[in-house]
Amino acid sequence: MTPTATLFFSFLFLPFVYCAPPPATPTTSPSLNGHTQFIRSRCNLTHYPDLCFSSLSSYAAAVSGSLPELARVAANVTLARINVFRTHVSALRRGGSGEVLGRAAAALRDCAEQMGDAADQVCRTSNELRGVEALVGMEVTWRVSNAQTWMSAALTNEESCSDGFHKLAAASSDGSGGGGSGIDVETDICRRVMRVKQYTSNALALVNGLVDGR
């Protein structure tokens, strides 16, 4: 089976979970200043506040001062970043025997699976948070707990992807690598995964913030 066919069938059998895209970005308006400041204040509680604010501030109208909606939009924005990364991994895998050889190809295959799982988990997070404002009592607690679980699992999968390439780089440096230009692929993948992890970390922080109050 060709690499392209293998990739197609691996996506074909992934569990399908519908996840709405982020809302359309509104035009800047003075009336949104209060909502924008709300996003700034919440982003200041994350590990990467500048990235958080720059990626979410344009959704101020959609968020409208809602903690659950901010966390849900953050999850959807994270999902978009994961899918961009997955497209890049697919392109590298289609490169075949040129730049991706031996253990680098195996690491890319594992990464594709892990990031597919991460995308599913982030989407589930978004779905859990949809409509939370209208709920009360234990239903809210249950939904938020599920969202925390899914987003934490996504971050774990992303870390597993980068760990695989860190190991590949270590093997290449001691001469036991699988050949090819794996170290170049490792550098590229780890840099891109790090960025995705920053988005995921921020979204997780915003979800965790729902535990204290919504």
Helices and strands as residue ranges (DSSP letters): H 3-12, G 30-32, H 33-43, H 49-56, G 57-59, H 60-63, H 67-94, H 102-129, G 132-134, H 138-173, H 182-208, G 209-211
